[in-house]
Amino acid sequence: MEDKNKKNGLEWSVLAISGMLVFFTLGFLIYEMIYEKQTSPDIVVSHGKIETKENYQALSVSVTNKGAETAENVRIEIIVGTGRTEEKSQMEFQYLPGRSSVKGWATFNIDTVVDNIQIHVLGYSTP
């Protein structure tokens, strides 16, 4: 009579590989927790080119957190144009983990002259 609970070589191989993956992942997380320097959020903002859509203009904005800590409620202000043609837009990102980026789009009226783009961080909070 054949034993139905006996494992073959493939099952043992899958078990060994899975166990190693769990072991190394846990080891990496513990190493990061102990040795990673917890730096405060360092928010860097950059922008792409303005794109004309049907009823508005859109500017791609990329926000990067170079620090290790998470930033929440990141508020960005974008100002295009100067003088009478100046238009402002604001963006808010609820959650920006450490060492990560997020991309968004700021919109402006179709008749806004985009000759001068100023972007700065208004503020953020840390959990």
N, C-alpha and C positions, 0 to 999 in steps of 0.2 A: 504494500500500500504506500502511495506517494504522500509526502508531507506537504500540505497546501500552504503552510505558513513559512516555508523555507524561502529565503530571499535569494534572487539570482545576482549575478555580477553587476548588471545594469542598475538595479535598485540600490546596491551598496555604493556604487559610484555616485549616483545622484545624491544619496544621503551624505557622503563624504564632501562633495562639492558644496552642497547647501550648508553644511556645518561650517566649512571654512569661510564661506561668504559671510555668514552671520558673525563668526568669530572676528574676522578682519574688520567688518563694519563697526562692530562694537568697540574694538580696539582703536580704530580711527576716531570715533566719536569721543572716547575717553581722552585720547591724546589731545584733540582739539580743545576739549573742555579744560584741560590742565595747562597746556602750553600756549594757547592762543592769547595774544595780548588784546584785551578788551578796550579798543579805542572808541571814542565818541563818534557819532555820525559826522561825516565830512561830505556835505552835499555839493555836487558839481553839476551845473546845468549847461547844456549845449543845444544848439538848434540846427535844423536843416534849412532847405530852401523853401520859400513860400510857394504854395501851389494855388492856382486860381481854380475854384470850383464854379458851379453854376450861379449861386447867389452869394458867395462869400469867398474869402481867401483863407487858407489854412497853413499854419506853420508847425512843422513837426518839432517837438521839444523832447529831449532826452535828459532824464534826471538820474544821476548815479550817486550811490552812497559808497564812498571809499572807506568809511570806517567799519568797524566790526559790529557795533551796536545798531539796533533797529531804530529807524526814525518813523514817527507816526504823524499824520496830519500835516504833511509837507505842503506848504503853500508857496506857489511861484507866481511872480508878477512879470508880465511881458508887456513892454511898451514899444510900439512901432511908430515911426514918423516923428516929426518935431513941430512945435508951434501949434498952429490951428489944425494941422492934419494928424496930430498925435492921437493915438487910440490905445487904450489899455485893455488887457485881458488877464484873468487870473485862472490858475489851475490848482487843484488840490489832489494830492495822492494820499490815500488813507494809510497805506502801509508800505514802507520801503526797507526791506531787510538789509543787513550789513553785506557789503561787497556785492551789491546787485544794482540793476538798472531797471527803469520803467520808461515807457515812451507814451507821449500823449500829443494831442493836437490843439493848438490855440486858434481860434477863428476871429476874423476881422471883417469889417464891411468891405464890399467889393470895390468901393471907391477910395479906400485908404491907400496912401502912398507909402510903400514899405521901403524906405531908404535908410532908416536907422533903427536897428533892433537892439533893445536893452532888456536883459533878463536878469532877475535876481531873486534870491530866496527871501520870502517874507518871514518865515519861521517854521518851526517843527517842534514836536514833543518827543520825549523818549519814554518808553514804558517802564 
